[in-house]
Amino acid sequence: SRFSIGLTGGIGSGKTTVANLFAARGAALIDTDLIAHRLTQPDGLAIPAIRDAFGPQFLTATGALDRARMRSHVFANPAEKSRLEAILHPLIRSETERQAREARGVYAIFVVPLLVESGSWRQRVSRVLVVDCPESLQVERVMQRSGLSEAEVRAIMAAQASRAQRLAAADDVIVNDGDPGRLENEVDRLHAQYVSLSGKSA
Ligand code: ATP
């Protein structure tokens, strides 16, 4: 299949921001986080299975997944987390592949927040691109956006791969520490490389 990039990074690292810069240059963008959100909205494809497996108390009044409740339910409970993932992952995967087949673009960029944590994703993509930034900046951005406390953000980060683990898995790294000019330059450089590599693999 088509040459593809798996784009990942910690919470608040700037995955969406960076992915949009590649899309503006002509890459096909497939955002698995967005797909997961849609699956768990009212009428989302995952809702009936979630209701059957966990009960209606995990849905909001409008019939969406109650994220806050589910998050606290699975946080300290790996078996329940696996049960949720067994519902979501196949649906995410099939919708991802459907979008990948339909998307136009020289190459595809899959945004996968937990790519480093998931062996099957690493096998699916031609290269792994990590969006990296200092942890203090991640904390600052997520607090700004979400209203979570520093301790809550750090707890989420502690449950993800570490910065070092992510960098060890990277074929390419983009530093997103706030200098917009440098970010655009790095995206230009990598995009040119990806266009060239996709020509060779075609
Ligand atoms: P998450 O995984 O938490 O959804 P993400 O990795 O997709 O996050 P973004 O949503 O792209 O990260 O960025 C997080 C926040 O930081 C956003 O509010 C975004 O506007 C801001 N941000 C990201 N990169 C930059 C940047 N280079 N300059 C200014 N703000 C930025």
Boltz pocket constraint, residues with backbone or C-beta under 6 A from the ligand:
constraints:
  - pocket:
      binder: B
      contacts: [[A, 9], [A, 10], [A, 11], [A, 12], [A, 13], [A, 14], [A, 15], [A, 16], [A, 17], [A, 18], [A, 113], [A, 141], [A, 142], [A, 145], [A, 176], [A, 177], [A, 178], [A, 179], [A, 180], [A, 183]]
      max_distance: 6.0
